[in-house]
Amino acid sequence: MSRHTRNLLIAAVLLISFGYGRMYLEEPMAKDMVAKNYWPNTMNMQTRDKVGQLGMTAALGGFRSLVASIMAVQAFTHWDEGRFDQAIAQYWVIVQLQPGAFFNWFQGLQYSAYDKAHSFEFPEDENQRADWARKYNETVSEGERFMLGAKKFMPDDYRVYGQLGMLHASKFIPKNWCKAAEYYEQAAACPDTKPYYFRFHAYALSQCAGKEQEAYDLLKTLYDANTRYPSVITHLQRMEEFLNIPQADRIPERANKK
């Protein structure tokens, strides 16, 4: 046995021994993380196949973060060279390794619903547009699946619902304003949410058929609370017209702007 081979074997034994030692010491913490949905209970076979035997040993031995970081670098290389499917596949494994990290789910969403979807060139031939729209929506749907997966591990994170709302408000063809309104409402209800999600909920609702009165009430509440952004005023005036609100009850045309 050569000296190089012997050193590699010693390093592998030390790595695995250290990993299993960490796994024994951290088992109570790991069980707590699983109970709180920060980690998956088990890694599926797809994850094991993608990571490989040595990587799986390292992940089980407490090196999930290291393996995920290496795979993220590989995914970036795929993305940089336009291999979006490979980059997306890498991130499906990464989120299994670190399911409590919002950025990983978000990056998977970006690679699919934005980068890959935008790589589809809009066809000049009208006969090809239906097939283009189908492929485009399938790719956006994969991005949606990343956020739906994140919701399981981060049910109170406003960012998850905000991204889902944005997909339905701006990415899917056609836009689904009613679904977007549902997700924006959930985002607005989360702890530490951002105030703009209250507005986004009202804006989306104003585009949802049958919800015009509810949208008007929300927009009027925002306006009365001195939230008088131009977008609030525009949507509110549109609802006034649609609902035929009496002139005396309408907001003035010249309103304070922020």
C-alpha positions in Angstrom: 0.0 0.0 0.0 1.4 3.3 -1.0 1.9 6.2 1.4 -0.7 8.3 -0.4 -3.3 5.6 -0.3 -2.6 5.0 3.4 -3.0 8.7 4.2 -6.3 8.8 2.3 -7.6 5.8 4.2 -6.6 7.4 7.5 -8.2 10.6 6.6 -11.4 8.8 5.6 -11.5 6.8 8.8 -10.9 10.0 10.9 -13.7 11.8 9.0 -16.2 9.1 9.4 -15.3 8.4 13.0 -15.6 12.1 13.9 -18.9 12.3 12.0 -20.4 9.4 13.8 -19.1 10.8 17.1 -20.9 14.0 16.4 -24.0 12.1 15.3 -24.1 10.3 18.7 -23.6 13.5 20.7 -26.1 15.6 18.6 -28.8 12.9 18.3 -31.0 14.6 21.0 -30.7 18.0 19.3 -31.4 16.4 15.9 -34.6 14.8 17.2 -35.7 18.2 18.5 -34.9 19.8 15.1 -37.1 17.1 13.4 -39.9 17.7 15.8 -39.8 21.4 15.0 -39.8 20.7 11.2 -36.3 22.2 10.8 -35.0 19.0 9.4 -36.7 16.2 7.4 -37.3 13.0 9.4 -35.4 10.9 6.8 -33.6 11.6 3.6 -35.2 10.1 0.6 -33.6 7.8 -1.9 -33.2 10.6 -4.5 -31.1 12.5 -2.0 -28.9 9.6 -1.3 -28.4 8.9 -5.0 -27.5 12.5 -5.8 -25.2 13.0 -2.8 -23.3 9.7 -3.2 -22.1 7.3 -0.7 -19.3 9.4 0.8 -21.4 12.5 0.8 -24.3 10.6 2.5 -21.9 9.4 5.2 -20.7 13.0 5.8 -24.3 14.3 5.8 -25.4 11.7 8.3 -22.3 12.4 10.4 -23.2 16.0 10.9 -21.7 17.6 7.8 -25.0 18.5 6.1 -24.0 22.1 5.8 -20.6 21.3 4.2 -22.2 18.9 1.7 -24.9 21.5 0.9 -22.3 24.2 0.3 -20.3 22.1 -2.1 -23.5 21.2 -4.0 -24.5 24.9 -4.1 -21.2 25.7 -5.8 -21.8 22.9 -8.3 -25.3 24.3 -8.9 -24.0 27.7 -9.6 -21.6 26.3 -12.2 -24.5 24.6 -13.9 -26.5 27.8 -13.8 -23.6 29.9 -15.1 -23.3 27.6 -18.1 -27.0 27.5 -18.8 -27.7 24.0 -17.5 -30.7 25.0 -15.5 -32.1 21.4 -15.1 -28.9 20.3 -13.4 -28.9 23.4 -11.2 -32.5 22.8 -10.1 -31.8 19.1 -9.5 -28.9 20.1 -7.2 -31.2 22.3 -5.2 -33.8 19.7 -4.7 -31.1 17.8 -2.8 -29.8 20.8 -1.0 -33.2 21.6 0.5 -33.3 18.0 1.8 -29.9 18.6 3.5 -30.8 22.0 4.9 -34.6 22.4 4.9 -34.7 25.1 7.5 -32.7 27.6 5.3 -35.1 29.8 3.4 -32.4 30.9 1.0 -32.0 27.3 -0.4 -35.7 27.1 -1.2 -35.7 30.6 -2.7 -32.7 29.8 -4.9 -34.4 26.7 -6.2 -37.4 28.9 -7.0 -35.2 31.5 -8.8 -33.4 28.9 -10.9 -36.7 27.4 -12.1 -39.5 30.0 -12.1 -37.3 32.8 -13.2 -34.0 31.8 -14.9 -35.2 28.6 -16.7 -38.6 30.0 -17.5 -37.0 33.2 -19.0 -34.7 31.0 -21.1 -37.7 29.9 -23.2 -37.7 32.2 -26.2 -41.2 33.5 -27.1 -42.0 32.1 -30.5 -43.0 34.3 -33.4 -45.1 31.5 -34.8 -48.6 31.7 -33.2 -49.0 28.0 -33.6 -46.1 27.4 -31.2 -47.2 29.7 -28.5 -49.5 27.2 -26.7 -46.7 24.8 -26.3 -44.4 27.6 -25.2 -46.9 28.6 -22.5 -47.3 25.0 -21.3 -43.5 24.6 -20.9 -43.3 28.0 -19.3 -46.0 27.3 -16.7 -44.6 23.9 -15.9 -41.3 25.5 -15.1 -43.0 28.2 -12.9 -44.9 25.4 -11.2 -41.6 23.7 -10.2 -40.6 27.0 -8.6 -43.9 27.0 -6.8 -43.2 23.5 -5.5 -40.0 24.8 -3.9 -42.0 27.4 -1.9 -44.7 24.9 -1.0 -41.9 22.6 0.3 -40.5 25.5 2.3 -44.0 26.1 3.8 -43.8 22.7 5.6 -40.6 23.7 7.4 -41.3 27.4 7.8 -45.1 27.8 8.2 -44.8 31.2 9.9 -42.3 32.8 7.5 -44.0 35.7 5.5 -41.3 35.3 2.8 -42.7 32.0 1.7 -46.2 33.2 1.2 -45.0 36.5 -0.3 -43.1 34.5 -3.0 -46.1 32.3 -3.7 -48.3 35.4 -4.1 -45.8 36.9 -6.4 -45.7 33.8 -8.6 -49.5 33.9 -9.1 -49.5 37.7 -9.5 -46.7 38.0 -12.1 -45.3 34.7 -13.4 -48.1 32.3 -14.2 -49.9 32.6 -17.6 -52.6 33.7 -17.1 -52.2 35.5 -13.7 -54.3 34.1 -10.9 -55.1 37.2 -8.8 -57.5 35.3 -6.5 -54.7 32.8 -5.5 -52.2 35.7 -5.2 -54.6 37.5 -2.8 -54.9 34.3 -0.6 -51.1 34.1 -0.3 -50.6 37.8 0.3 -53.2 37.6 3.1 -51.3 34.7 4.7 -48.0 36.7 4.4 -49.7 39.7 6.0 -50.8 37.5 8.9 -47.3 36.1 9.7 -45.2 37.3 12.6 -42.7 40.1 11.7 -44.4 40.6 8.3 -43.8 43.6 6.1 -46.5 46.2 5.9 -46.6 46.2 2.1 -48.2 42.7 2.1 -51.4 44.3 3.4 -51.4 46.5 0.3 -50.5 43.7 -2.0 -53.4 41.7 -0.6 -55.8 44.5 -1.3 -54.4 45.1 -4.8 -54.7 41.4 -5.8 -58.1 41.2 -4.3 -59.2 44.2 -6.4 -58.4 42.1 -9.5 -60.3 39.0 -8.2 -63.8 38.7 -9.7 -66.5 38.9 -7.0 -64.1 40.3 -4.4 -64.5 44.0 -5.3 -66.4 45.0 -2.2 -63.9 43.3 0.1 -61.0 45.0 -1.9 -62.7 48.4 -1.6 -63.1 48.0 2.2 -59.5 47.1 2.6 -58.3 49.9 0.4 -60.5 52.4 2.2 -59.2 51.2 5.5 -55.6 51.7 4.3 -56.5 55.2 3.0 -58.2 56.2 6.2 -55.1 55.1 8.1 -53.2 57.6 6.1 -51.6 55.0 3.8 -52.0 57.0 0.7 -49.5 55.8 -1.8 -50.4 56.5 -5.4 -51.0 52.8 -6.0 -53.5 52.7 -3.1 -55.3 55.7 -4.5 -55.4 54.3 -8.0 -56.8 51.0 -6.9 -59.3 52.6 -4.6 -60.6 55.0 -7.2 -61.0 52.1 -9.6 -63.1 50.2 -7.0 -65.2 53.3 -6.4 -66.0 53.4 -10.1 -66.7 49.7 -10.3 -69.0 49.7 -7.2 -70.6 53.0 -8.2 -69.8 54.6 -4.9 -71.7 57.9 -4.4 -69.6 60.9 -5.3 -70.0 62.3 -1.8 -68.4 59.2 -0.4 -65.5 59.0 -2.8 -62.0 60.2 -1.9 -60.9 63.5 -3.4 -59.0 63.4 -6.7 -56.1 65.3 -5.2 -54.8 63.2 -2.2 -51.7 63.3 -0.1 -48.9 61.3 -1.7 -46.1 59.5 0.1 
